[in-house]
Structure formats: C-alpha cells, structure tokens
C-alpha cells in the first residue's frame, strides 16, 4: 500500500497558485518525499523532492512540515498545461527499491 | 539528449503469445524498473534491477520475466501466464542514492 494520502481531485484557476497536499504520517527519518506528475498516456515526470527542508526549483516549491508528517507541493502560477495527476511518494534515501505510487491527485487547471 | 526509450508505443498481441517490451537508457543509470499501470490506478512495480545480471521481483511479478545483460537495456517479457496483460507499461531508471527516477513514455499493450 502507498505510504501517502492525497485528495483524489482538485481544481485551480489559471494563473493562481495550486497547493497540493500530501499526508505521510508514517514517514521514517531517512525517507524522502518525492513529487511526480503524469499527463495522460505519458510517463510520470519528476517535479521535486526533499527530506526535511523546504525545496524550490524552476517547476515548483515543496513545503514539508516540521514533524515531516505532511507536505504541500506549490505550483506558483498554474497554467492549463499543469493539468495532470500529481503523485506524492516517500522513498528511503540510498534505496533502489520499490517506489510505491498511490492514485494521486487529479489537478484540473481551469481558464 | 539522454533519456529512456520504450518501444513500441502501442503493441497488439493475441492471447497465448509471449511479447517482449523494449527499454533502453543512455543515462548511465545503475538501476532500472518496470511498472504496470491500469486505468485510473497508480503504478505497480513488476521487476527492478540494481546492477547488470541481477534483478528482483516487485509486487506483481507473476507472469512476467526480465533480463539485464547490459547496463543500458532492461527488456520485459509478458508471458502467456499473465492473466490480464492488457495495460500501460512504464520503464524507469535511476542512479544510486536519493536521486529521482526517470521514466520512459510507456508502451500500451493490448491483448485480445
């Protein structure tokens, strides 16, 4: 079973920030939080990952709570092309093992 | 450009036939993975390989086989023993450590 819980769907207005929550209350100290997104009929695309600190790259920001039991992916200015299924995953650092995907959040960006 | 190539994008087979899906990467990654995705579902791990000539079963390995004779190649064979082979198959690779997986664009297999 996936170690994360995400809402099944969310809507966001174009140009506004999209905030996607993820609960990972059983995360262990050496597990990273990863975010991917998948546009229909394509392979998942890596977005960002982090361990403890907040992270930002050209695509998004990742905010991890101090107790690490939840996180939020922020797309600062959502566009129609950001419509996709977003997956939040926890995975042990240094591990080559299983990356467990849940059903993710279907984000719909509307004009 | 470096990346992962899966071919073909669409594949059709008759029931009872084995079929092999290709996955090639030129990222010099050590680990490679095969996932299966059914409509409206997340990804489920079939097999993964951390080094050449070694691989481990994932959660749903029954009815599938793999080989890893070269670092850059990790073909997946869907055998006739797989009861529900119609699905979207995704290959991925990664280097050691916390670095993320890189995915190919998938092969959609239809068995009738």
Interface residues (C-beta under 8 A of the other chain):
Chain A: X2 X32 X34 X36 X41 X42 X43 X44 X45 X46 X49 X51 X87 X91 X93 X94 X96 X97 X98 X99 X100 X101 X102 X103 X104
Chain B: X4 X6 X30 X31 X33 X35 X40 X41 X42 X43 X44 X45 X48 X50 X56 X58 X59 X88 X90 X92 X94 X96 X97 X98 X100 X101 X102 X103 X104 X105 X106 X108
